């Protein structure tokens, strides 16, 4: 028994016999027990009539010997310190995580892709749902991703399509883009990775992404703008008549020959909103990130 994570049982009185037994074991194995604290019964008025003097009831209002304490929020940590007399700095704060794949309704393939490409760590995550043809200017989106990273952002770009089938020169374009992506952290060309992207997977990427980028030199219509709109996704695209006809005043437009820096500026602009910042914060609390960055270090830490 290296570590025992105890959820609420040290601060919620639903099973006093269990709490007594765990407290005894914690004294025998100091540092092995971690009290993961969501609820404080002795701070909740709905339990006022159930508080009694003496043991075992006093256990729920004091810091137990040998136990390390974790709270799920700063407010809970403050309340726990006030209740138990434990110094606030001895209480770690580890927020709840969120099942992003479940919350967004991702397919099994989409959830696997998000984890394998580490998309939950992207900030921002850009999607370019297009076949690989030169008129799509995928290299400009790659340059924008690099520019964002040079500014300290953990930007990532996912390009979904294969080479266009109507021009053999597109195979050469794929090779050029693959070379660019190889030297650009966070850039993922699904076709170059051997991943076929059915429409369900593209929809998953729309759901995950922070913004659509479409830096095309020309377009016949602009279906990705409509798809992005259905996902409430900010849009950065080329200033083309066809795209303006679809996007109206809802999109942010850049010149059709825009550089990576110009596109990056536009991305920063469309994401400078409270909703976008909250979305970024939510993705930072994806369970894989919370477990790796917050839960595991606390649970595996040395003894107090």
Rosetta blueprint (number, residue, H / E / L):
1 X L
2 X L
3 X L
4 X E
5 X E
6 X E
7 X E
8 X L
9 X L
10 X L
11 X L
12 X L
13 X H
14 X H
15 X H
16 X H
17 X H
18 X H
19 X H
20 X H
21 X H
22 X H
23 X H
24 X H
25 X H
26 X H
27 X H
28 X H
29 X L
30 X L
31 X L
32 X L
33 X E
34 X E
35 X E
36 X E
37 X E
38 X L
39 X L
40 X L
41 X H
42 X H
43 X H
44 X L
45 X H
46 X H
47 X H
48 X H
49 X H
50 X H
51 X L
52 X L
53 X L
54 X L
55 X L
56 X L
57 X H
58 X H
59 X H
60 X H
61 X H
62 X L
63 X L
64 X L
65 X L
66 X L
67 X E
68 X E
69 X E
70 X E
71 X E
72 X L
73 X L
74 X H
75 X H
76 X H
77 X H
78 X H
79 X H
80 X H
81 X H
82 X H
83 X H
84 X H
85 X L
86 X L
87 X L
88 X H
89 X H
90 X H
91 X E
92 X E
93 X E
94 X L
95 X L
96 X L
97 X L
98 X E
99 X L
100 X H
101 X H
102 X H
103 X H
104 X H
105 X L
106 X L
107 X L
108 X H
109 X H
110 X H
111 X H
112 X H
113 X H
114 X H
115 X H
116 X H
117 X L
118 X L
119 X H
120 X H
121 X H
122 X L
123 X E
124 X L
125 X E
126 X E
127 X E
128 X E
129 X L
130 X L
131 X L
132 X E
133 X L
134 X H
135 X H
136 X H
137 X L
138 X H
139 X H
140 X H
141 X H
142 X H
143 X H
144 X H
145 X H
146 X H
147 X H
148 X H
149 X H
150 X H
151 X L
152 X L
153 X L
154 X E
155 X L
156 X E
157 X E
158 X E
159 X E
160 X L
161 X L
162 X L
163 X E
164 X L
165 X L
166 X L
167 X L
168 X L
169 X H
170 X H
171 X H
172 X H
173 X H
174 X H
175 X H
176 X H
177 X H
178 X H
179 X H
180 X H
181 X H
182 X H
183 X L
184 X L
185 X L
186 X L
187 X E
188 X E
189 X E
190 X L
191 X L
192 X L
193 X L
194 X L
195 X L
196 X L
197 X L
198 X L
199 X H
200 X H
201 X H
202 X H
203 X H
204 X H
205 X H
206 X H
207 X H
208 X H
209 X L
210 X L
211 X E
212 X E
213 X E
214 X E
215 X L
216 X L
217 X L
218 X L
219 X L
220 X L
221 X L
222 X L
223 X H
224 X H
225 X H
226 X H
227 X H
228 X H
229 X H
230 X H
231 X L
232 X L
233 X L
234 X E
235 X E
236 X E
237 X E
238 X E
239 X L
240 X L
241 X H
242 X H
243 X H
244 X H
245 X H
246 X H
247 X H
248 X H
249 X H
250 X H
251 X L
252 X E
253 X E
254 X E
255 X L
256 X L
257 X L
258 X L
259 X L
260 X H
261 X H
262 X H
263 X H
264 X H
265 X H
266 X H
267 X H
268 X H
269 X H
270 X H
271 X L
272 X L
273 X L
274 X H
275 X H
276 X H
277 X H
278 X H
279 X H
280 X H
281 X H
282 X H
283 X H
284 X H
285 X L
286 X E
287 X H
288 X H
289 X H
290 X H
291 X H
292 X H
293 X H
294 X H
295 X H
296 X H
297 X H
298 X H
299 X H
300 X L
301 X L
302 X L
303 X L
304 X L
